[in-house]
Amino acid sequence: KKSCSSSAAAAAAAAAAPSPSQTPAAPASDPAPAPAALPAVGAAVDSHGLSALDSMSNTMLQKQNANLQRSLATSRTKLNETSAQLSSTQQRLTHCETALSVLDRHWAQLD
């Protein structure tokens, strides 16, 4: 039990962590990177009160959202194609089973 829960916790932590391409590289000597929600000292603030860091984070989130939407659309398309293929295969199976049943009845009549 203990190994399963620790594996699940490790998997959840890995899933929650952003990919390296989405996070800025932190220096090796810095044990904890600064939170992205707080603007750095001297960060430029635009007319809406957003810092450049917040704006960059917003842009990254929008790109990630667009990528996720594309991935979802692709998955749905594949699901629909697979569903249609399954339906077609089930119809063929039903047809073959019906034909086999007819042959079995004819064979039984010959005996």
Summary of the structure (lengths in Angstrom):
residues: 111
radius of gyration: 28.6
end to end distance: 60.5
largest distance: 95.9
contacts: 189
relative contact order: 0.04
helix: 67%
strand: 2%
